[in-house]
Amino acid sequence: MKRQMPAYSLAERDRRWAMARDLMADEGLDVLLVYGEHEGVPAAPFAHDNYFSNDRPGTIVMFCGDEDPIQLVWSPMHVEDHIEATKRGDELWIEPARIRVGKDAAHVAAVIKEHSLEAATIGVVGLEPYPPFHILPILPHALYGPLTEQFPRATFKPAWFPLLLRMLPNSDEELALVEYAAEVGDAIAAAMLNATYPGATDADVLAAGMAAGYSRGAQPHILINTGPSVVSWGDAPWAYRPQQPQVIADGDVVMAEVLNAVARRETQSQVAIAVGDVHPDIEAAAQVARACYEAGLAQLVPDNTFGDVAEAMISTLKEAGGWNVHPMLHSLNPYGPVCGFGWGLKTFPPAKAYGELGEVPTVGAGLPLEPGMTFAFEPNCVINNHLVNLGGTVVVGNDKPIELNTFTAQLLRR
């Protein structure tokens, strides 16, 4: 029988709203404006409006002083959904009177004027980069520009970084949902393993994993690549280029990343499936990736820093003569610190035909680790044109790390 998904209480709402007000007091803010990316973004969405609304993402949530927040939604559909949720008896966080249709500068300005905050200090979540995908700030100029022109006496201050530091240590209720998401991630990986055999396609494998996730109330997004020697990472090529799904053959490795979200709490499982007898470099790369995983675990304890963990994993990789295609780890719930990657591509002979090859540095190395922080451990190693990626979600415990996806922290075999 499938386990019931945990839910949030109003105590969790109150904890988060108190967090917002504490941030405002510490940063000297009169207003906190939280911008949310639209719905339907499968990986790493910038949807921190949902953190405070527990409702459909893609809105603006505004805290003005000590009042309950006001939510500006882009469409009447949000209101209709709120009405249906009320009919079902769902426990909603924001009252109907504080929800307005209009996610634009005019409606933000109206809230500011109603509260006589034309000369206020306004903290904005959306004015800073949000790796891995939002290297530039996400807040649209069409929203921000008119506000700065209309309120020249106001001070607009980036507020994402201080909010990030408060959000990273998950509460007990949040961790319960993370644990559930990790269980679903394992079920997805098991379904993908069962669907992998010579003659099947990467689309078949992906479909099996998606079905396992959605049937448990999750919303997974799965990156997948297959072949005997793959050095790439991302969506299946047929997702963006018209071509047939890849047929799996004996000697291939199916590599996937399961980005599994349950009510906006995310876990990640790194799936590597060896089909029959694979190249010796695959076996060697898997051993190195596992060694990197264990090196990172040894450093993931309170009072160490994110940089300590990243350095342990990268140094283990380099000592073995490997390089990484994507980060070795990054934070989850929310995204923030991320381990650097890209340096090894410069040593890869086929890459010499390309233009400038930049690399992504480690971001957030100085972050002190605290219990309740969640990380995607995704050690990956390339040896002689052969990539293996494995790992899963790990939580910082009180005295040792808590592994949530041991099933995928190894090379699976079919």
N, C-alpha and C positions, 0 to 999 in steps of 0.2 A: 504494500500500500504506500502511495506517495505521501510524504510528510506534508503537513499543513504549513503554509508560509507564515512566518512571524509578522506581526503588525506593530505599528508605532502607537504609543499612547499619547495623550495630551501632555503628559510630563515631558516627553521628548520634544514636543512643540515648544513648551515653555523653556526648556533648556536651550534650544536653538535661538529663540527670541531673546532670551537673557544674554546669550553670547553676542548677538548683534548689538544690544544696548551697551554691554561692557566694552565692545570694540569702539562704539561711538564715543563713550566717555574717555577711553584711553587715547583715542586719536583726535579728540576735540572736534567731533562732528556733530552738526545739527541734524543732518539728514544722511541716511545710508541708502543709496540707490543700487539695486542689484539687477543687472541686466542678464537675461536668459536667452540662449540661442534657441532657434525654432525646433519644433519636434522633427523626428525622423532622421536625426543625426546618429549613425550607428556606433561610432567609436569616438571616445573621449569628447562627449558633448560639453559645451560650456553652458550648463543649465543650473546654476546655483540659485536661481529663483525658486526652483523646486525644493531646495534645501529648507527654505523658509515657508513655502506654501504647502508642501506635500501634495501638490496638485499638478496638472498638466504643465509641462515646461514651455518655454517660449514666451515668457511674460517679463514685466518689470515689477519688482517688489520694492516698495519704498517705506522705510522707517523714518518717521518724523518725530523727533523727541521721544517721549515715553509712550506715544500712542501705539495701538496695534497697527500692523502694516497695512498699506493700501496696495492692491494688486491691479496693474494695468495689463489687460489681455488684448491680444491682437484681433480676436474674432468673437462674434456671438456664440460660436461653437463652445468656447470655454464656459460661458454662462449656462448653456444648455446641458453640458456635461455636469456642471455643478448641481443643477437642478435634479438630474437623474441620480447623482450620487446621494443627494438628500433623500430622495424617494427610496433608495435602497437601504438607507440607514447608515451610510458610511460616516465615519467620524471625521468631519472636515475641520480645517484649521482656520481659515479666513472666512469671516461672516459675509453674507451676500452684499450688505450695504457698503462694504469696503472693496468690492470688485467692480471695476469699470472697464468698458470696452474702449480701447484706444491706446495702443502701444506706440506712441509718437511723442515728438517734442512738445506739441501743444498740450497734451494731457499731462505730461510731466510738469510743464510750466504751471498748469492750473493747480496742481497739488502744492507746488512751491508757493504760489501766491495765496492760496487758501490759508496757509499756515504762516503768512507774513515772513517768509524766509528768503526774501530777495537778496539779502546780503549775508547769507549763511555760508558755513563751510559744509560742503556736500561731498561725502565720500562716495566714490563710484567703483563698483565691481564690474570691470570690463575695460578699464583704461590701461591694463598691463598685459604683457604676453601670457599665454597659457599653453605651455608645451603639452603634447608633442606637435599638435597641428596648428595651433594659433600662435605662430611665431610673432605676428603683429597683433596689437590689441583688436578685440572683436567689436567693440562699441562702434556703430556706424557714425560716420561724420555727419550724416543727415539728421541724426538725433543730437549728437554732442555739440555740433557747430551752432545751431540755433539757440541752444541753452546758454552757451557762453556769451552770445551776442545779446540775448534778452536780459541776462542777469550779470552785467559787467561788475557789479560789486560782490558777487558771490565768488567763493573759492572752491574750485573743483579739485578734489584730492584723490589719487589712486588709493583704493582700499582692499585690493585683492590679497596682497601679501599678508597683512595682519589677519585677514579672515582665514586664509589658508592655514596659518599656524594654529588657529583655534579649531579648525575642522579636522585636521589630520588625526588627532587621537579620537578614535571612534568610541561612542558610548556603548554601554552593555546592549541596549536595544539595537543599535546599529550593527554591532558585532554579531548578534544573533541572526540578522538578515545576511550579513557577509558569509557566515557559516552555512546558511541555507544555500546561498548562491554558489558556494564552493562545492557543496554536495551535488547541485545540479550540474556544475561544470564537470565533475567526475562522471556523471551519467551521460553527458554529451560525449565525453571522450570515449567511454565504453561503447556507446552506440557507433561512433565513428570507427573504432577498432573492429567491431563486428561487421561493418559494411565494407571493410577493406579486403580486397582479394584481386588477383590477376583477372583482368577483364572488366572489372567495375571501373567507374570513372570518379574523378575528383568531385563531380557534381553529385554522384550517388552518396559519397561519403559525407559531403557537406549537408545534403538533405536529411540523412539519418541523424546527424548531430543537431540540426535545427529542430527537427521533430521532437527529439528528446528534451530539448530545452523549453520549447513553447508548451509542450504538454504538462510541464511542471510550473507554468506561470512565469517563466523567465523570458528575457528578450535578448537572445544571443546574437552576436555578429562573429563570423568565423573567417579568418584569413587562411588560405590554403595554397600550397604548392606541392607538386609531385614530380618525381623523376629520379633517375639513378644518381645524379649529381647536380643538385639545385643550389644556387647561390642567389637567392632573392627572397623577398618578404612582402606580403601584401595580399590583396584580394586575388581570387582566381582570375587569370587573364581574360576569360570570357565575360567577366563582369563589366569590363570597360572596352573590350575589343571584340568584334564579331569573329568568333572561332569556336571550334568544337571543344567540349570538355576533354581533359587529358585522360587517356586510358591507362590504368595502372597495370604494370608488368612486374614479373618476378625480378627482384633485385632493386626495385624502386624504394624510395623512402617517401612516405606521406607526412608532410610537416604542416602543422596548423597551429593557429593561435585562437583560442576560444575566449572572446571578450564577452563575458556573461553578466548581464545586468538584471537585477531583481529589484524593482521599485527604486531604481537609480543607485543602488549599492552594487558595486562591480567587483567581480573576481576575474582572474585570468588563468587559463590553463594552457600550457605549451605541450602540444601533442606531436610526438615523433613516432611513426610506425614503420618498422623495417619489414618489408615484404619478402619473405624467403631469405636467401643468402645475399647479403649486401656487400659492397666494396669494403675492404679493410679500413680505408680512411674514414668510413662512416662509423665503424666500431671505435676507432681511435678518437674521433671527434666527440662521440657520445661519452667516452670516458673522461675527456677533458671537461666537457660541459657539466658532467656530474661533479667533478672535482671543484669546479668554479661554484656550483650550487652549495656544496658543503663549506667552502671557504667563506661564502657570504653568510651562511647560517651562523658560523662561529662568531661573526662580528655584529649580528643583528640583536643587540642587547641594549637596554637602557644605558644612557650616558655615553655610548659611542655615537658617532655621527653617520649620516648617510654616506659621506665621503669615505669613511672607514670601510663600509661594506662594499662600495663600488671599487675601491682600490684593491681590496682583497680578491675580488672576482676578476678584475682586469689583469692584475699581476699574475694570477694563476694561469689565465689564458695566454698571456705573452710568454711566460716561462715554458709553456708547452708548444710554442711556435704557432699558435692559432690566432685568429682575429674574429671580430664579431660584426655581423651584418646589421644588427639592431641593438638597442640597449640591453645590458645584462640585467638591469632592474630599474624600476621606477615606482613612485608612490601610487597608491590608489585611494579613492575616497577621501579627498580628491586627488587628481593628478597634480604634480608639482615637481619635486626633485626627480631628475632623470640622469642615468649613467650615460656617459659619452660614447659615441660610436662614429665610424666613418674613417678612422685613421688607417685601418687595415686595407681598405679598398685601394689605397694608393700603391700597395704592394702587389695587387692582383693584376697579372699581365693583360687580360682583356680590357681592363679599365684605362689603360694607357691611350686608347683611341679617343677618349672623351676629353672635354674641356676641363676647366678648373674643377678640382675635386675638393670640396670643402668637407669639414667634419663638424659634428655636433659635440660641443664640450659637455662635460658633466655640469649639471645645474643643481644648485642646492646642496653642495658638498658639506657645508657647515651645519646643516640641520641636525640638532640633537634628537636622538631617538627617544620616544616615550611609549609606554605600554598603550596598546590600542591602535597604534599606527599600522596600516596595511600596505603591503608591497607586493608587486608582481615580480617574482623571481623568474627570469627568463634567460638563463645562461645559454649562449649559443656560440658555436665554435666552427670555424671553417678550417679544414686541413686539406690542402691540395685540391681545391675546387669541390669539396664535399662538406655540406653544412648539416649540423644537427642542432636542434633547439629543444630544450626540455625545461620543466619547472612548473610552478603554480603560484598560488597566493600564500603569503606568509604574514603572520601577525607578530608584532613585537609584544612579547609576554612580559611578566614582571621580572623574570630572571632568565628566561630562555625563549627562543622563537617558537611559535606555534605554526606548524605546517598544516595547511588545509587541503593540499592537493598532492599527496605523496604518490598517488597513482600515476600522474604524468611527470613526476620527477625522475624519470627513467626512460630508456629507449624501449618502447613497446614493440611486440613482435607478432607477426601474423603468418 
